Amino acid sequence: MSKTYAYIRVSTDKQDLENQKFAILQYANNKKLGNVEFIEEAVSGRISWKNRKLKDLIDNLQSGDNLIVAELSRLGRSMLEIMELLSILLRKGVNVYVVKGNYELKDDIQSKVLTFAFSLASEIERELINQRTKETLRKSY
């Protein structure tokens, strides 16, 4: 029988943890995915997924299991890391659900193309945020 897991990663903000949980539970209920087991950790996305709870979760996922994340950026910092993770998950036969955007990724060509586009967009968005933050800090000194 398939199981449903949700991976939540936060840097520091407790409120963000609760927001992710709420969104994931609502999503799982709408998709009728059953009970959700949460895997939570407060760690920077700069830490490799291989050194996080995410590795243990991926190792234990079986074909037909479901993994829900609030958004792809919760999995990793870079496009390459997100692509690597999604490739592993899809090869294992894990269904990946992304709340932000209401995406369902499976082991098919359409999902692979979408995955590439999403992870690239996430990386560009993070880079733009970093640039704006640096510019704001520079102006304030």
Secondary structure, DSSP 8 states (H G I E B T S, - for coil): ---EEEEEEESS-HHHHHHHHHHHHHHHHHHT---EEEEEEE--TTS-GGGSHHHHHHHH--TT-EEEESSGGGT-SSHHHHHHHHHHHHHTT-EEEETTTTEEE-SSHHHHHHHHHHHHHHHHHHHHHHHHHHHHHHHH-
